[in-house]
Amino acid sequence: MVETTIEIKRPDHENIQRLRPTPRWSDATIFNGIAHFVEVPADTEQDMTSQTVQIFKQTEATLAEIGSDKSHLLSATIYLTQAHDAAILNQLWESWLPKNCAPSRACIKVELLDPKMLIEIAFVAAVNSI
């Protein structure tokens, strides 16, 4: 019997880029050309449409800052507090994305910690570098 040795390479943590890190989160983390970031509405006093538009604007700003754009989104996990808001989200989502550039997506009904927050989106995007 021949034994095979498998070498496991650990990631080089010095190559992980963090955008505005705090003790609790970073605005984005980038490793091997893949960025992960989460957007929440800045003004939770607004309705679903306004909160979603806020997130889209913030997403565009984050993508620009990390050297990416909407056409490079790979995945989105969308958290909604009300299932009936999915129709509003879908209409806004489809008009916001470039044609034929929709990322993989999950949409989940949840209870968010801030009861005024109606939506939160976690994104994964391809980037060149910061």
N, C-alpha and C positions, 0 to 999 in steps of 0.2 A: 504494500500500500504506500502510495506517494503522498506525502503531506504537502499541502499548499499553504504558503504564508501570504496572508492578505495584509497589505500595508494600508492603514487608515490615515489619511492626511487630515489634520485638524485645520480649520480655517485660520487664516492669519488675521487676528482681530485688529491689527494696525491698518489693514486694508478696508475696514468697515468705515464708511463715512457717515457722520451724523450731522443733520442740519438742526442747529439751535438745540442741543441737548439740555435737558433739565434733569433733576433727580428722578422725575417720574416718567418722562417721555422725551422723545426727540421729534421734531416736526417731520423728519423723514430719515430713514436709514437706507444706505445704499451699499450693496455688496455685489461684486462680479457683474456690474452693469444692470442690476435689478434694484429698483427703489420700492420701498413700502412706506405708505403714509396714510393718515386718517384725517378726514375733514369733518368738522361739525359746524353748524351755523353760528356765526358770531352774535346775531340778534335773534334770540329765541322767542321774542314777543311777536314775531311775524307769523304768517300763515305758511302752509306747506309749500306753496309755490315760491314764496320769497325765501324761505329757508333753503330750498333746493337750489335756487339761483345763486344764493350766497355761497353755497358749497361749490358749485361749478366755477364761480369766479375765483374762489380761494384755490381750487384745484389747478386752474390754469396758471395762477401765480406760482404755486409750488412747482408745477411741472417746468415752467420757464426757469425758475431758480436752479433746478437740478439738471437742466440741459435736456429737457424732454418736451413732449406736447401730447395733446389728446389722442393723436394717431398712434402713439406708442403705449397706450394703456393695454395691459395684459389681462387684468382681472379687477373686478370690483365686488365687494361684499357690501350690500346695502341693508341697513337696519332701519325699519319703519315701525313707528309705534301704533299706527292705524292701518289695517289692511286696505281700507277703502281709499287710502292715499296712493296706492300703487298706480292707479289710472293716471293721476296727475304726474307722478314721477315718470312713468313710461313715456308720456307725451313730451315732457321736458327733456328726458334722457335722449330720446330719438332725434330731437331737433338740435341738441347740443353736440352730439358726436359727429365727427366727419363720416361721410358716406363710406360704407364697407369697412369701418374700423371699430366696430363694437367689440369690447373685450368679453371674456367669459364673465359671467355674472351670477350672483346669488342674491336673492331678495328675501329677507327674513323679518317676520313680525316679532318685535321685542318690546320689553319695557326698559327704556333708557333711564339712567340715574337722574337726569334732569327732566322732570315731567313736562316742561315746556318745549323740550327738544323733540321734534317730530321725525328727524332723519339724521343718520350718521353714515358715512361711507368710508370704507377701507379700500385703498387702491394699491395695485402693484403695477409698476410701469418699467419699461426698458429705458435706460439712459446711457449717455456717453460718459459723462463724469460731471462732478461739481466744478 
